[in-house]
Amino acid sequence: MTLEEAVAESGIIAILRGVRPDEVLAVAEALYSAGVRVIEVPLNSPDPYDSIGKLATEYQGRLLCGGGTVLTQAHVEKVCAAGGRLAVAPNTDPAVIRRAISLGMTPFPGFGGATEAFLAIETGAQFLKLFPASTYGVGHLKALKAVLPPEVVVAPVGGVGPGDIAEWRAAGAGCFGIGSELYKPGMAADEVHRRAVELVKAAA
């Protein structure tokens, strides 16, 4: 499953910051059954490569998973070795983007302004993460979309919830990275499912 195919199904990227390997499959099933097809495990979570490996094995071909807070080429290589196909970063680092592409992965760099966005695009990224979205605001994205290539997909991440997805969508957001609005460490799977259903509905 490509990232394009995955986000077309729901538009939601689940960010499971703090998830543990012993709970990741239960949380993933709660998300999958709600329609979510992309899961990011930030690398500052406990044993993140173990969680990524479990997701990659259990959901091969059905769900796209990868690492978040991918800051170095070594991080990219470890995510790839674990089975992850997605390299999400809070920043734009051309070396990280190039390494992800060379390994057949999808880079998803973070950006704030036009300079970073165009650097990421020139390096080969087609998906960009506006981060932190809440401090930049909807108007910032709308202005940027006027100059970005139309095929580039921008995902606002950080402070986005079901109540403002429609506003972000109208400004040009192509998908949404959702963290604490969807999952917090120790949250029961049924609560994750309830939140995911609400978010998927809002993003539709």
C-alpha positions in Angstrom: 0.0 0.0 0.0 1.4 3.4 -1.0 0.9 6.5 1.1 -1.3 8.0 -1.6 -3.6 4.9 -1.4 -3.6 4.9 2.4 -4.5 8.6 2.9 -7.2 8.3 0.2 -9.0 5.8 2.4 -9.3 8.0 5.4 -7.0 11.1 5.3 -5.8 10.4 8.9 -2.3 9.5 9.9 -2.3 8.1 13.5 0.7 9.3 15.5 1.2 6.8 18.4 3.7 8.7 20.5 4.6 6.7 23.6 3.1 3.4 22.4 4.7 0.2 23.7 5.3 -2.9 21.6 3.1 -5.0 23.9 0.1 -2.7 23.1 0.7 -1.6 19.6 -1.2 -4.3 17.8 -4.4 -3.8 19.9 -4.2 -0.1 19.3 -3.5 -0.7 15.6 -6.6 -3.0 15.3 -8.7 -0.3 16.9 -7.5 2.2 14.3 -7.7 -0.2 11.4 -11.3 -1.1 12.2 -12.2 2.6 12.2 -10.7 3.1 8.8 -7.2 4.5 9.5 -4.6 3.1 7.2 -1.4 5.0 8.2 0.4 4.6 11.6 3.5 6.5 12.6 5.5 5.4 15.7 7.7 8.3 16.9 11.2 7.1 17.6 11.1 8.6 21.1 8.5 6.0 22.0 9.6 2.8 24.0 11.3 0.3 21.7 9.9 2.0 18.6 11.6 -0.4 16.1 9.9 -3.4 17.8 6.5 -1.7 17.4 7.2 -0.8 13.8 8.3 -4.4 13.1 5.1 -5.8 14.7 2.9 -3.5 12.6 4.8 -4.3 9.4 4.4 -8.0 9.9 0.8 -8.0 11.0 -0.6 -5.5 8.6 1.6 -6.1 5.5 -0.2 -4.8 2.4 -3.2 -3.5 4.5 -1.7 -0.6 6.4 1.3 1.7 5.9 3.5 2.1 9.0 6.8 3.9 9.7 8.7 6.0 12.1 8.2 9.6 13.3 10.8 12.0 14.6 13.2 10.5 12.0 16.1 12.9 12.3 19.1 11.1 10.8 20.0 8.7 8.0 20.7 6.1 10.6 17.1 6.5 11.9 15.8 6.0 8.3 17.9 2.8 7.9 16.6 1.4 11.2 13.0 2.1 10.4 13.5 0.4 7.0 15.2 -2.6 8.6 12.2 -3.0 11.0 9.8 -3.0 8.0 8.6 0.6 8.1 8.0 2.3 4.8 7.4 5.9 6.0 10.0 8.4 7.4 8.3 11.3 9.1 10.3 14.2 10.4 9.6 17.5 12.2 12.2 19.2 10.0 13.5 19.3 6.5 16.9 17.5 6.1 17.8 16.8 2.5 20.1 13.9 3.6 17.2 12.2 5.4 14.9 12.7 2.5 17.4 11.3 0.0 18.2 8.3 2.2 14.5 7.4 2.5 14.0 7.6 -1.2 17.0 5.5 -1.9 15.6 2.7 0.3 12.2 2.8 -1.4 10.5 4.6 1.5 8.3 7.7 1.5 9.8 10.7 3.1 7.5 13.0 5.0 9.5 16.0 6.1 8.3 18.8 8.4 8.3 22.4 7.3 7.2 25.9 8.5 7.7 28.2 5.5 8.1 28.3 1.8 11.9 28.0 1.9 11.8 24.6 3.7 8.9 23.4 1.6 10.6 24.0 -1.7 13.8 22.5 -0.5 12.0 19.4 0.5 10.2 19.2 -2.8 13.4 19.8 -4.8 15.0 16.9 -2.8 12.2 14.6 -3.8 9.5 14.8 -1.1 5.8 14.8 -2.3 4.2 14.8 1.2 5.0 17.7 3.6 4.1 18.0 7.2 3.2 21.5 8.4 4.5 21.5 12.0 3.4 22.7 14.4 0.2 23.5 12.6 -1.6 25.2 15.6 1.0 28.0 15.8 1.1 28.6 12.0 -2.6 28.5 11.5 -5.0 27.9 8.7 -4.3 31.2 6.9 -0.6 30.2 6.7 -1.4 27.0 4.8 -3.9 28.7 2.5 -1.2 31.2 1.5 1.4 28.5 1.0 -0.9 26.4 -1.2 -1.1 29.2 -3.6 2.5 28.8 -4.6 3.2 25.1 -3.9 2.9 22.6 -6.8 -0.7 21.2 -6.8 0.5 17.6 -6.6 2.3 18.2 -3.3 0.2 17.0 -0.3 0.4 19.0 2.9 -0.6 17.5 6.2 -1.1 19.8 9.2 0.2 18.2 12.4 0.1 19.5 15.9 -3.0 20.7 17.6 -5.4 19.5 14.9 -8.7 17.9 16.1 -12.1 16.8 14.7 -13.5 20.2 15.2 -11.2 22.1 12.9 -10.4 19.5 10.2 -13.0 21.0 7.8 -11.3 24.4 8.1 -7.9 22.9 7.4 -9.3 20.9 4.5 -10.8 24.1 3.0 -7.3 25.8 3.2 -5.8 23.0 1.2 -4.8 20.2 3.6 -4.6 16.8 1.9 -4.4 14.7 5.0 -4.0 15.1 8.8 -1.4 13.9 11.3 -3.2 13.3 14.6 -1.4 12.6 17.9 -2.8 13.2 21.3 -6.3 13.8 20.0 -6.3 10.2 19.0 -3.9 8.3 21.3 -2.1 8.9 24.6 0.1 6.3 26.3 -2.0 3.8 28.2 -5.3 4.7 26.5 -7.7 1.8 26.1 -8.1 0.4 22.6 -11.9 1.0 22.6 -11.3 4.7 23.4 -8.8 4.9 20.6 -11.4 3.3 18.3 -14.1 5.8 19.3 -11.8 8.8 18.7 -10.6 7.3 15.4 -14.2 6.9 14.1 -14.9 10.5 14.9 -11.7 11.7 13.2 -12.2 9.6 10.1 -15.8 10.9 9.7 -14.6 14.5 10.1 -11.9 14.0 7.5 -14.2 12.3 4.9 
